[in-house]
């Protein structure tokens, strides 16, 4: 309960005392990640993501959804289960199969925070029935679209598969009835496949996303805030500057059944120097991520990753001078059962003497209509394609 009091106080203090400043780490719930596959690879996904979760990592990856309808779900918890993170997403190819549409919803919240402003009565008595519960919740809705292009080969070069995608992102945040915020932004993504190499680029908040806050306090709340030295505001804003994620990956075929995928990402923020990041070139800060996925017969998967590198003070140095490099390793597994996929991963925050763990589990379901070409054998698909070509030639 004390942690919830602290988190509520921290949220209110940030929004009220620094309302006129441009801050780093704005809407950070949108950088946590969705899907246990991606989390198991430490978020190194921009080049290889190919399912419904691509709306989050890189919307261009939606082009590789090979089913009539795909649903993704994930639940995870943070801060000793105080904060809950939930995700649901859908993706489906358009009727002409030239593009893929996706819709996603994310919620990150601390629920049941005790609100004790009315606990002490005017006569000094304590009335526990006056304690109510409020939530501090962050929501994001993503409407995504992706389309594939093919760059024809020249001379003896291979064709290049190019995918382009984008998100319209709508943000809503609230702290009980006291504060509400709305914001909107646009993301763009690109993926290219060249032989066994895959390249990815995600441009998040390319228009610079503004989140506008409005506050509504009762007379008693205003009185308490004034007595405790808090500035009472009616409006404020937060700004998300553009974020650039670059990635490259390669497939390695160990044998006919075993495949190894390796990916490296560079997460580049543009809101100034971030304390502790390994690479800082003001105003850019760069966070590297690396992930591996080994698949067996396209049924079983093992994953590992490393990221979130930070230069922090060494706990063993009482002079607070020496630093060490902290990182976050991740591990995961996945099992595919026909049209159903379940993934699990966990990460460990590499704290000295007191490691912290987070667990992630996600589900993915592929739904195909009766007679769908996604279920048809290869020769049947080729026959249908030939019939379509014949019809087109006859019309000509």
Beta strands, then each sheet from edge to edge (+ up, - down):
strand 1: 69-78
strand 2: 83-93
strand 3: 99-115
strand 4: 132-151
strand 5: 160-175
strand 6: 179-194
strand 7: 197-204
strand 8: 209-215
strand 9: 235-240
strand 10: 243-253
strand 11: 258-269
strand 12: 279-281
strand 13: 284-296
strand 14: 300-313
strand 15: 323-337
strand 16: 340-349
strand 17: 356-367
sheet 1: 9+ 8- 6+ 5- 4+ 3- 2+ 1- 17+ 16- 15+ 14- 13+ 11- 10+ 7-
sheet 2: 9+ 8- 6+ 5- 4+ 3- 2+ 1- 17+ 16- 15+ 14- 13+ 12-
end
